[in-house]
Amino acid sequence: MNPVSLSAPARAMIERLIAFNTVSRDSNLGLIEWVRDYLRGHGATTRLTHDATGKKANLFATLGESAKPGLILSGHTDVVPVDGQNWDTDPFVATEIDGKLFGRGSADMKGFIGIILAQAPKFVAALNGNRLDAPLHYALSYDEEVGCLGVRGLIRDLQEHGIRPAGCVVGEPTSMQPIIAHKSTNRFHCAVHGREAHSSYVTHGVNAIEYAARLVVYIRQLADRLAQIEKRDYGFNVPYSTLSTGLIRGGIAANVVPKDCEFHCDMRTLPQASPDALFREIRSYAEVLAREMQAVDPQSGIDLVWSSQTVGLAASESDAIVRWAMQLSNNSTVGKVSYGTEAGLFQQMGVPTVICGPGDIAEAHRPNEFVTLDQLAQCERFMDRILETGYAVP
């Protein structure tokens, strides 16, 4: 049997999306407004939710006018930077080589977004012909790569306007396997404030780096404890919650007791674990250290602040939307992933959610990111099957 090929409209749409430079630090409005106008051309009703600067926006667009709850197809429009990466092709020009489509965001996740947008004319025809009896929603967000920031405003807007869809498919790269769970992603920032002194008079100072180091070691010990005693979930590649320090800065010279040090920590917790409880443990030890510091200098201290928190996804293989996704993807198995997505936030809203999209997450964020044309074609067939089965999810 010959493999099914990707349609020309889908290919062209993906190429167009990759050409938009939507690195998270920059605006995504060029892409969002272009997509909004494209969907309006197919009769969609659209709503934008902007960030505080007005330079970024989410798009929620609806095809169909039925009051019956519909299906969300969700994807993020931002991509990670290419700075310092050694690309063999222009990262913002989709380039095909040996059955692979290279480009920043090709896998994560403009391939999926391109497929669902190219599908709009088929969805409209099915809605107009009464082959689909419920709306189809597009949810495109900003700043997913820096903590799923944008989609929160989109979800809040839906809740405020009483829009409650029947289900949601988040198209992160899963090799078209339905994913039913992911860990929560939590990041916090720690700033340690000490007192400067000449390094020959260390007792006159409060060494911010050394106190930060003690807290980092405590966090590592907490991570080791979880690795030893936390109940395993072997559906994940790393079957327990993890903590790691990823960035640290401090000091100005080797002969100066440093006044300031800061570090950033990443926490990935199993769906049933409590990141807030772990954070409280870390804060309690920080308070012990702070009292020791303040015995030398009352102005010293330690500040711990959440940078971002994204809830995990915890669905079940028996959930209706999961069984439906398994049917449409021709996949008899489901999986769990350690990376975070917007899926948990939609589930928290009360919308049954599954993750299923083209590509391999291992290729995301890397130089020469790619998605295979075969994976994109499989995703397109998944969308075609919606026209055959509908998407009524109890």
Buried (B, 14 or more C-beta within 10 A) or exposed (E): EEEEEBBEBBBEBBBBBBBBBBBBEBBBBBBBEEBBEBBEEBBBBBBBBBBEEEEBBBBBBBBBEEEEBBBBBBBBBBBBBBEEBEBEBBBBEBBBEEEBBBBBBBBBBBBBBBBBBBBBEBBBEBBEEEEBBBBBBBBBBBBBBBBBBBBBBBBEBBEEEEBEBBBBBBBBBBBBBBBBBBBBBBBBBBBBBBBBBEEEEEEEBBBBBBBBBBBBEBBEEBBEEBBEEBEEBEBBEEBBBBBEBEEBEBBEEEEBBBBBBBBBBBBBBBBEBEBEEBBEEBBEBBEEBBEEBEEBBEEBBBEBEBEBBBBBBBBEEEBBBBBBBBBBBEBEEBBBBBBBBBBBBBBEBEBBBBBBBBBBBEBBBBBBBBBBBBBBBBBBBBBBBBBEEBBBBE
